[in-house]
Amino acid sequence: MRTTIRLVAGSLSLGVVLVAGVAAAGPLDGPGAAKALACSACHGPGGQSPSNTMPIIAGIAPWYFKKAIEDYAGGRRPSPEMEPYAKYVIQAGVDDLAAYFTGQARQPTAMRPDAAAIERGRAASKQCAICHGESGRGDAAKGSPDLRGQPPGYLRHQMLLFKADRRNPADETLKALKALMKTVPDDQIGDLAAYYSSLR
Amino acid sequence: MTRLTRREFLRTSGTGAGLGLLAAAGVAGCAPAIKGDFAPKAGRRVVVIGGGWGGATAAKYVRLADPSIEVVLLEPNQQFVSCPFSNLVLSGVRSIDSLTFGYGGLRSHDVKVYHAAASAIEPDTRRVRVGEGYLEYDRLIVSPGVEFQWEQVDGLAEAQDRVLHAWKAGRQTVQLARQLEAMPDGGVFVLTVPPVAYRCPPGPYERACQVAWYLKTRKPKSKLVVLDANQNVVSKAALFRAAWKDYPNLEYRASNKVVKVDPSTREVTTDFGDRVKYDVVNLIPPQRAGTIAVQADLVGADKRWCEVDHVTYESVKHKNVHVVGDSTIGLPVPKSGNIANAMGKICAVAVVHLLNGKEVPSMAPGNTCYSWVNDREAIAVVNAYKIEGGKVVQIEQKLTPSQSAEWAQHADGWARSIWQDILA
């Protein structure tokens, strides 16, 4: 690493290439667009997160957006980052923001997990399909969100939070899911994340 | 989706024909000079001074909000170097090139980027002077960042590159990393923290962590002395103090304002008259708004910072001139990159609404701020705000309960997203 610094200092650094993703953001009209500007620092323009850790919220189902915001704001889904922002969203108008993000065309994550991990994840995904469906698209009636094309790092982290009972710790409706997650080895959690992130 | 190649980057970064070349030459202080109205205004135009976190964001978002408005960005530097994460260059955890970006993304939004410095603002005629020439604007967004108050520390102005601040990421960051690397084991590294207000409140303490981590792992007989002008750690105090338990090589002295530096004797002097010897010094000077803001009379009675309307970011002193980023004061927000980015977006939307004769939406910024406490763990503070009675008011502040690799992963994700939000 120290060598890298020396090399860079002595030459013209062209720097890092950023991939533009703003075309998806669209014009800043509608009541939610301006309010959603606070979200793009982490979730990307239009909710199209470019990173491995922040979820894509473009095209999110409105019921799931609202549940997430209410859970964060109420402290039921503990997050030092999202609790304040969820309170901002409620203050600004959760329906406006839900409508804005729902209206954004979702592009799947640019992260490309290892093909072998995807295949292992596919083989291990049968039990997940009961709630999330064969396609991973989720089911509002069961309260299960669409997992397709989310960043693998985000999916893996959420599964680990479920497994450790750190996501919605007191939520009775998630008991069965958490019991299931406890039976899944950590490396298989990575495979499942790879698989669902690869779905379109 | 567009991806800039090296060739495209070079083509669009000031080596092209016409004004870009003139402007680039103007930076170096040599002919050909810019003269007269060097880019006559055809339609409505927003000029942005400063292509950092606030200005670059504002330039892009004016174009996104209304593509019929021309945007001209004046930024002397050919490249954007991120201050957030630059403390990791000192510890060798990241390279400076991983924090360095071109302005090609802004050009793809038809932002006209001139690598030139604005030399004066003429609010009455709505002109910005650049060298011997000028540009006309309908609205001006000024995002000049901070300037150092060299005169506040005796000997600092004369010391020049012998005493580094490394508080504007770039050349000095790399120089300081080299000094740290070259310091003999057993040496003393002195880091000084300026009195508030200054850019990035937790920044000096994150830097202390990175330097202490580097010394602990590479030069275990060495010591870091932090001389803080403030009475306590300014930001995330409990979390930083918890992190410092891993660094017995770190000596923190509160209420120790450095008033003098002498590179010939390698010594700093505090306002109590205490002298501290150093092998390497990193003196972060006291700060004020960028020079153009002071010259243009955008600063308040303190002669340091710019007061603005909390909804439009229009200067309280000059009409049609907006100020965003670290040079502002009066909002209950920290001088952070995330806040500058948020101000840039809100101001851009406000300016577009004003130019279109529409009511400006009331939007509050948000603050997400991560600090790395070693090579793999971070802490964070997050602030949410609302607008109440035309003023920014804090809704809530949350801190991470402890340091962990989890927050560091989030920090990486945040950086990737926000750099794109600013520049891509």
HADDOCK unambig.tbl for C-alpha pairs under 7 A between the chains (distance, minus, plus):
assign (segid A and resid 1 and name CA) (segid B and resid 92 and name CA) 5.33 0.50 0.50
assign (segid A and resid 1 and name CA) (segid B and resid 93 and name CA) 6.66 0.50 0.50
assign (segid A and resid 1 and name CA) (segid B and resid 95 and name CA) 6.88 0.50 0.50
assign (segid A and resid 2 and name CA) (segid B and resid 92 and name CA) 5.38 0.50 0.50
assign (segid A and resid 4 and name CA) (segid B and resid 95 and name CA) 6.26 0.50 0.50
assign (segid A and resid 5 and name CA) (segid B and resid 95 and name CA) 5.53 0.50 0.50
assign (segid A and resid 5 and name CA) (segid B and resid 96 and name CA) 6.55 0.50 0.50
assign (segid A and resid 5 and name CA) (segid B and resid 174 and name CA) 6.68 0.50 0.50
assign (segid A and resid 8 and name CA) (segid B and resid 97 and name CA) 6.68 0.50 0.50
assign (segid A and resid 9 and name CA) (segid B and resid 174 and name CA) 6.51 0.50 0.50
assign (segid A and resid 13 and name CA) (segid B and resid 97 and name CA) 6.17 0.50 0.50
assign (segid A and resid 15 and name CA) (segid B and resid 97 and name CA) 4.91 0.50 0.50
assign (segid A and resid 15 and name CA) (segid B and resid 98 and name CA) 6.41 0.50 0.50
assign (segid A and resid 15 and name CA) (segid B and resid 100 and name CA) 4.43 0.50 0.50
assign (segid A and resid 15 and name CA) (segid B and resid 101 and name CA) 4.84 0.50 0.50
assign (segid A and resid 15 and name CA) (segid B and resid 102 and name CA) 6.81 0.50 0.50
assign (segid A and resid 16 and name CA) (segid B and resid 97 and name CA) 6.70 0.50 0.50
assign (segid A and resid 16 and name CA) (segid B and resid 98 and name CA) 5.92 0.50 0.50
assign (segid A and resid 16 and name CA) (segid B and resid 100 and name CA) 5.89 0.50 0.50
assign (segid A and resid 16 and name CA) (segid B and resid 101 and name CA) 5.25 0.50 0.50
assign (segid A and resid 17 and name CA) (segid B and resid 4 and name CA) 6.48 0.50 0.50
assign (segid A and resid 17 and name CA) (segid B and resid 101 and name CA) 6.72 0.50 0.50
assign (segid A and resid 18 and name CA) (segid B and resid 3 and name CA) 6.97 0.50 0.50
assign (segid A and resid 18 and name CA) (segid B and resid 420 and name CA) 6.33 0.50 0.50
assign (segid A and resid 18 and name CA) (segid B and resid 424 and name CA) 5.87 0.50 0.50
assign (segid A and resid 19 and name CA) (segid B and resid 1 and name CA) 6.74 0.50 0.50
assign (segid A and resid 19 and name CA) (segid B and resid 2 and name CA) 6.07 0.50 0.50
assign (segid A and resid 19 and name CA) (segid B and resid 3 and name CA) 5.32 0.50 0.50
assign (segid A and resid 19 and name CA) (segid B and resid 424 and name CA) 6.17 0.50 0.50
assign (segid A and resid 20 and name CA) (segid B and resid 1 and name CA) 5.46 0.50 0.50
assign (segid A and resid 20 and name CA) (segid B and resid 2 and name CA) 5.62 0.50 0.50
assign (segid A and resid 20 and name CA) (segid B and resid 105 and name CA) 6.83 0.50 0.50
assign (segid A and resid 20 and name CA) (segid B and resid 420 and name CA) 6.90 0.50 0.50
assign (segid A and resid 20 and name CA) (segid B and resid 424 and name CA) 4.42 0.50 0.50
assign (segid A and resid 21 and name CA) (segid B and resid 1 and name CA) 5.82 0.50 0.50
assign (segid A and resid 27 and name CA) (segid B and resid 64 and name CA) 6.16 0.50 0.50
assign (segid A and resid 27 and name CA) (segid B and resid 65 and name CA) 5.73 0.50 0.50
assign (segid A and resid 28 and name CA) (segid B and resid 65 and name CA) 5.12 0.50 0.50
assign (segid A and resid 35 and name CA) (segid B and resid 363 and name CA) 6.55 0.50 0.50
assign (segid A and resid 37 and name CA) (segid B and resid 345 and name CA) 6.78 0.50 0.50
assign (segid A and resid 38 and name CA) (segid B and resid 342 and name CA) 6.35 0.50 0.50
assign (segid A and resid 38 and name CA) (segid B and resid 365 and name CA) 6.36 0.50 0.50
assign (segid A and resid 38 and name CA) (segid B and resid 366 and name CA) 6.17 0.50 0.50
assign (segid A and resid 40 and name CA) (segid B and resid 421 and name CA) 6.64 0.50 0.50
assign (segid A and resid 41 and name CA) (segid B and resid 414 and name CA) 6.91 0.50 0.50
assign (segid A and resid 41 and name CA) (segid B and resid 417 and name CA) 5.87 0.50 0.50
assign (segid A and resid 41 and name CA) (segid B and resid 418 and name CA) 4.49 0.50 0.50
assign (segid A and resid 41 and name CA) (segid B and resid 421 and name CA) 6.09 0.50 0.50
assign (segid A and resid 42 and name CA) (segid B and resid 414 and name CA) 4.95 0.50 0.50
assign (segid A and resid 42 and name CA) (segid B and resid 417 and name CA) 5.27 0.50 0.50
assign (segid A and resid 42 and name CA) (segid B and resid 418 and name CA) 6.14 0.50 0.50
assign (segid A and resid 43 and name CA) (segid B and resid 417 and name CA) 6.59 0.50 0.50
assign (segid A and resid 44 and name CA) (segid B and resid 417 and name CA) 5.37 0.50 0.50
assign (segid A and resid 44 and name CA) (segid B and resid 421 and name CA) 6.35 0.50 0.50
assign (segid A and resid 45 and name CA) (segid B and resid 421 and name CA) 6.25 0.50 0.50
assign (segid A and resid 49 and name CA) (segid B and resid 417 and name CA) 6.56 0.50 0.50
assign (segid A and resid 50 and name CA) (segid B and resid 416 and name CA) 6.91 0.50 0.50
assign (segid A and resid 50 and name CA) (segid B and resid 417 and name CA) 5.85 0.50 0.50
assign (segid A and resid 51 and name CA) (segid B and resid 413 and name CA) 5.01 0.50 0.50
assign (segid A and resid 51 and name CA) (segid B and resid 416 and name CA) 5.97 0.50 0.50
assign (segid A and resid 51 and name CA) (segid B and resid 417 and name CA) 6.25 0.50 0.50
assign (segid A and resid 52 and name CA) (segid B and resid 413 and name CA) 6.33 0.50 0.50
assign (segid A and resid 53 and name CA) (segid B and resid 409 and name CA) 6.84 0.50 0.50
assign (segid A and resid 53 and name CA) (segid B and resid 410 and name CA) 6.05 0.50 0.50
assign (segid A and resid 53 and name CA) (segid B and resid 413 and name CA) 5.31 0.50 0.50
assign (segid A and resid 54 and name CA) (segid B and resid 413 and name CA) 6.09 0.50 0.50
assign (segid A and resid 80 and name CA) (segid B and resid 398 and name CA) 5.44 0.50 0.50
assign (segid A and resid 80 and name CA) (segid B and resid 399 and name CA) 5.93 0.50 0.50
assign (segid A and resid 80 and name CA) (segid B and resid 400 and name CA) 5.56 0.50 0.50
assign (segid A and resid 81 and name CA) (segid B and resid 382 and name CA) 5.69 0.50 0.50
assign (segid A and resid 84 and name CA) (segid B and resid 382 and name CA) 6.82 0.50 0.50
assign (segid A and resid 84 and name CA) (segid B and resid 383 and name CA) 6.24 0.50 0.50
assign (segid A and resid 84 and name CA) (segid B and resid 384 and name CA) 5.10 0.50 0.50
assign (segid A and resid 84 and name CA) (segid B and resid 396 and name CA) 5.70 0.50 0.50
assign (segid A and resid 84 and name CA) (segid B and resid 397 and name CA) 6.63 0.50 0.50
assign (segid A and resid 84 and name CA) (segid B and resid 398 and name CA) 6.82 0.50 0.50
assign (segid A and resid 85 and name CA) (segid B and resid 384 and name CA) 5.66 0.50 0.50
assign (segid A and resid 88 and name CA) (segid B and resid 384 and name CA) 5.91 0.50 0.50
assign (segid A and resid 88 and name CA) (segid B and resid 385 and name CA) 6.56 0.50 0.50
assign (segid A and resid 88 and name CA) (segid B and resid 386 and name CA) 6.84 0.50 0.50
